[in-house]
Amino acid sequence: MIDSGNLKGAPRALGHIRVLDLSRVLAGPWCSQNLADLGADVIKIERPGCGDDTRAWGPPYAKDADGKDTGEAAYYLSANRGKRSVTVDIASSEGQALIRELAREADVVLENYKVGQLKRYGLDYASLKAVKPDLVYCSITGFGQDGPYAHRAGYDFLIQGMGGLMSVTGERDELPGGGPQKAGVALTDLMTGMYATIAVLAALTHRDRTGEGQYIDMALLDTQVAMLANVGSNYLTSGKAPKRWGNAHANIVPYQTFACSDGHIIVAAGNDGQYQKFVEAGGRPELAADPRFATNPQRVANRDVLVPLLAEMVATRSRNEWIAMLEAVGVPCGPINDVGEVFANEQVRARGMAVELAHPSAGKVTLVRSPMKMSSTPATSDKAPPLLGQHTDEVLRDVLKRSGDEIAALRARGVV
């Protein structure tokens, strides 16, 4: 675990950038959290009274000093560190005016409303570009701003199915437990947030060179199709739709899980030499000499014969024995850890992937830090995810220069 105190005062790569974040749930907040980790001032706009939907997506919730639940769900905490929370009723004309003022003071606007919804409020790209010509404006939706599905709601689970991920995830149909399966985390949301981050940074670089802002149209479905990677390329090359392989690999054998005497391991023999070392370590060198298994294409063609033989071999030893033997001869392998084992892992601990941050209601929270390690500009925030509306007065006072009386009047009218 790393100490957040070591991060305070360090220079940040995006310390000169302000982001107005109108997004909620996961894809948009994941993008803005990346930007906050890199040092951007992220102002998160939330609905008065309830805020981001994920604040209520518990249990579990962060605990206070007495061990009681706070109102901060772990889901919300995972995607909102480093931000400032401001509550604004954007359905009101006064609230819309405040958002336009904040946009004028921002470099980036990020939103994930339904197509056309913000235009009704005068908060679409065209409207905000009029007050901030060099604005970078990123919209995240399920299906994008155009096309026959543009007005549909798109959620991660649906897009994993529609975008092909579930068709290649899960056990083979002919085996027990076969069938489509979603990923255990919301991969499409997360990857859309990552692509959005890249697009925003590219647009800021373009703006800095040319003075020109631009509009970014990010869609979950587009992202999922792009994420098919080699699986999509296999189809476009062969014309054959790939199938599910469970924990096996369509193009490499053996590249899968095996049951040991006391658990499971992953063996990823990416070439013929590694395969030979694998079977020699297991006392079955004849499986390397057999012409049916000598090369990877032959092993792929004969996997249904080979894999049961390998499974029988692996089952004779414990997980730790196999890992020690295979590491000694340079065959990629590893255990299947649960999440508790992940955070107890000596490499994860050495890399400081858990960070403890001070929190106003929980006292402290432990979160996963950004995996970006940069030598000069630390890339993880030292600020815990904010309470709902925690920074409303601060932002209105410091960014929009509102007086205490003006802020009190806005609050009395329910605008903030």
N, C-alpha and C positions, 0 to 999 in steps of 0.2 A: 504494500500500500504506500502511495506517495503522499507527502504532506503538501496540502494546497498552499501553505505559507511560503513554500519555495518558489511559487509562481508569481507572487505579488510584486508588482512594480517592473516586471520583465517587459521588454518591448514586444509588441504584437504586430504581425504582418499586416493585419487589416485594422489597425488602430485608428486609421483615418476614415473608416467607412461606417456609415449609419444605415441600418436596415429597418424598414417598417414592415413588420411581420403580421399580416392579416390571416395567416393560415392556422390550422388547428389539426388535431389528431396526430398523424405521423409523417407522411411524406414531406409536407411543407416544413413542419417543425424540425425534422431531421436535417433539412437543408439549412435552416436558420441556426440550428445548434452548431453545425459545422462552421458557419461563418462566425458565430460567437466564440467558438473555440479558437479561431484564428485571430480574434481580437476585435471583431466588429461590435459596434454598439447596436444591439438588437432590441428594438422596442416592440414587444409582443402586445398586440391589441386583442382584448378579450371582452366578452359580453359581461356587463355588470351582473353580479349576483351568482353566476354559474361558471363563466369562463370556458376554457378549453374543455371539450367533452371528456378528454382523458383524465381530468382531475378526479372524476368519479368512477374511473374504471378500476375499481379494486373490489375486494382486497387482493394483495396486501397494500397497506398504507404505511407511510413513515410513522414511527412511534415518537411520542414526546418523552420528556425526562421521567414521567411516571409510568411509561410503558403503554400508554393509551394511544389509540389511533389518532393521528392528525387528519386533516382533510386533503393530504397530499398523497395521491395514489402512486405506487411505484412505476406504473406505466407512464404517467405524466412526468415523473422525475427523470425517466430515461431519455427524454427527448427535448428538455427545455433548460438545461443548465446555461448559465452565462447571460441570461436575458433579463430585460426589465419589463414588468407587467403593468400595462395601463388599461383600465376599463373604460370603454367608450361605447355608447349606444349608437351604432352606425345606421340604425333604421331611422334616427331622428335627423332633421336637417342641421341642427347644431353639431351633432356628432359627426356628420359627414364633413362639415366645414372644418372641424378639428383635424380629421384625417387628411384633408387636403393641405392644411397648414403643416402637418407633420411630414407629408410627402415632399413638400417644398424644401424641408430641411434634411431630407434623406437622399442617399445614393441609390438605394435598392428598395423596391416594394415587392413583397412576396405574398401571394394569395392562392387559395384553393377553393374558391366559391364556384357554384354552378355557372356554366357558360351564360353570360349575359346578365347575371344577377347584380354585379357591381356597377354595371352601366346604368341601372335604374337609380343608383345612389350617386351618380356622378363620380365614381371612384374607379372607373375602368382606365385602361392605359391611355386612351386618347384624351380623357378629361385630365388626368394627372400630368401627362406630358405637356399640357397647356400651361401648367404652373411650374413645371420642372422639366425643361426641354431635354436635358441629358440624363433623364431618369432611366435606370435599368429596372424593368418590370417583368416579373416572372409569374406566370399563371400555371398552376398544377391542377389537372383534372383527370378523370378516369380515361377519357377517350380523345382529348384534345379539343381545340376550338372549332374544328370543322369536320366534315364527314357525316355519314348517316347516324352515327352513334353519339354525336357531340353532346346531345342534351340528356343522355342517359347518366345515371349515377354509376360510378365505377369504384368498387372496393377491392382491396388486395386479394381476398379469397376468390372473388369472381374473376379477377384478371388473371390470377394464376391458372384458373381453369380455361378461360377464353384464350389466353396467350400461349398455351401449349405446355406450360411448366408441369402441370399435373399429369399430362399425358406421358411424360417421361420420368415421373417421380412415383415411387411405389414398387411393390414386388411384381414380377412377371405374372401375367394373367393365369398361366398354366400351373403356377406354384401356390401352395397354401398362403392365404393372406393377400393374394394378388389383387391388384386394382389401383386406381388413381389415388394419389395422396398429395395433400398440400404440404408445403414446407412448414417446419415447426415455428419459424418466425416470419413476419410479414415482409418477405424478401422484395416483393415488387414495390411496396411503399418505400422501403429503405433504399433500394437502388434508384428509384425515381428521385428521392431526395439527394442522393449522391450525384446523379447526372445533373440535377438542377444546380447543385453547388458548382460543378464544373462550368456549366453554362453561364452562371452569374459571374464567376471569376473571369471567364473569357470576355464577357460583355463589359466588365469594368476595365479590363486591359484595353479593349477597343475604344472605350470612352476616353480613357486617359491619353490615348494616342491621337484621337480624332475629334473629341468633344461631342461625339454622337452617342446618345443613349439608344436602347432598343427594347423590343418586346420578345420575351421568351415563352414559347408555348410547349409545356411539358405534359405528356400524357402517360399514365400508368401502362396502358396497352402498348404504346410504342416502346416503352422501356422494357416490358416483358418480352416483346418480340426480339429486341436487340440482345437481351440477356440469354436467348437461346444459344448464342455463340456457335460452338462447333456442332451442336445438335441441329440448329437451323441450317448451317452450312452443309451438313450431311444430307439434309433433305433437298436443298437447292441443287446440290451436285448429283444426287442419285435419283431424285423424284420419288423416293420411298420414305414414308413417314416413319421416323424412329419410334421404337417402342420402349416400354419400361424395362429396366434391368435391375431393379431393386438396388442392392448395394454392390452390384457388379458394374462393369464398364463395357460400353458397347464396342469399343475398339481395342481394348487391352485386356489380356488375361495372363496371370491373375492380378486383379486390381479390385479387391473386394474385402468383405469381412469374412472371418473364419471363427468358428467356436473352438476355444481352447478347453482344457479340462476344467477351468474355473472362471471362464469369462470369454470375452471376444477381443480379437485384434483386427486391425486393418493391415493388409499387405498390399503394397502398391509397387509391384515389380514392373517398372516402366520400360525395361529392355530385356533382351535375351540373357545377358550376363547376370542381371539381378535375379532373373528366374532360376538360372542354374545354381546360383549361390543359395537361394531359398530352399530348393529341394535337396541340395547337398547337406545343408544345415539340418534338415529334417531326416537325414539318413535314407533318402530316396533318389540317389543320383541317376538311376535308370529312367526317371521321368524326364530328365533333361536330354538323355541320349535317344529316347523314343522318337522316331521321325514324325509321329503325329503331334508332338509337342515341342519340337526343337526350335521353332521360330514363332514369333507372335501371331502372324497370320494363321499358322497351323493350330496354335492354341485357341484362337478365336473360333476357328472352324470346328474344333473338337472340344469345346468347353464343357459340353454335357458329359463327356467321358472323363476329362481331366479333373474338373472341380471336385467331384466326389472323392477322387483319389487324394487330392490335396487336403480336403476336409478331414479325411480319415487320418492323414499324417499329422495335421495340426492338433487334432483332439487328444493326442497322446501326451502333450506337455501343457504346463500352465502358461498363463498369459505373460507373466514376468520372465519365465524361461525363454519364451519365444522372442520377446522384445530384446532381451540381452543378446541372444544368439544372432538375431538378424541385424541389430545395430553393429555388432562386432564385425560383420562381413559386408556392411554397407547396403543392406536391403531396406528401403523405406518401409517403416511399419510404425504402429502406435496403438494405444488403447482407445476404447470408446468411453470417454469420461462423461459422467453426469455434470450438471452445472456446479455442484458443490466441489467436485474433484477439479473442475476447471480452475476455480479461484484458489484452490489449495495447491495447484501445480507450481513447482518450483520455478519454471520458466515464466509463467504468467506473473508470479509474485516478483521475480527479478526484474521484469519489464514494467512493474508499477501500474498494472492495468486497473487496479482499484484505487480510487482517490477519495479521501474524506474531506467533506466540505461543511463549513458552518451553515446552519439553517435556522431561520428565525423562529420556527415553531417546533421543530424536531430536535433542536440543539445542534445536531450534526447528521449528515446523511452520507452514506458510502455509495458512490456511483462508479460506473465504468468510464475511464478517461478516453479521450480521443486517441486512436492508434497512430496519429501523425506525430512523429518525433522529428523536430527541427532544431538544428544546432544553435541558431541565433534568436529565433522567435518562437517561444513555447506555444504549442497548439492544443491546449486544453484550458478550459476556463477554471478560475479559482472561485467562481460564484455559483452557489446552489440555484436550482430552479426557483423562480420567485413565487411568493404568495400571490393570490389573485388581487390585482390592483395595487400591489406593494409600492410601485413607483409612479403612480398616477400624478400625485402632487409634484414630485421631483421633476418629471418630464415636462409637465405643463409649465412649471416655474422656470426651469433651466433652458428648455428647448424653445418653448413658445412664449416665454416671458410674461406669463400670466401672474397677476398678483394673487395674494392669499384670498382677498375678497372675491375676485373673479372666479377662482377655483371653487370656493365655497358656494357661489351662486350656481355654477355648472352642476355641482353635486346636488344642490337643493332641487334643481330642475330634472334630475335623473339622467343628465347627459353623460356624466362620468360616475 
